[in-house]
Amino acid sequence: MSTTSFAIEGELTIYRAAELRQALLAALGDGADGDFEIDLAAVTEFDSAGVQLLIAAKKSAAARGRALRLVGHAPSVRDAFAVLDLAGHFGDPLTPPASH
């Protein structure tokens, strides 16, 4: 089974939510089967609109019979997920930050 990847770079905030929503829905509905992976490694800012967008993406993927995976969590995403206790909602095993 194939995996479609979608990378988000920069802000995942209210200022880009509408733009990213359209791009995510287009990527989810491109006719591909299999898992859908969102790479969050290059997210510089993350707010509640970003949370809502990821929740909507999860629902859209499920409606299409696709599993959604979040990968490459940037520090801004890890921090928000920890504060909001979202890892369980996404079935997302967050990895601790690398030791320096």
Secondary structure as UniProt FT lines:
FT   STRAND          3..12
FT   TURN            14..16
FT   HELIX           17..28
FT   STRAND          35..46
FT   HELIX           48..63
FT   TURN            64..65
FT   STRAND          68..71
FT   HELIX           75..84
FT   TURN            87..91
//
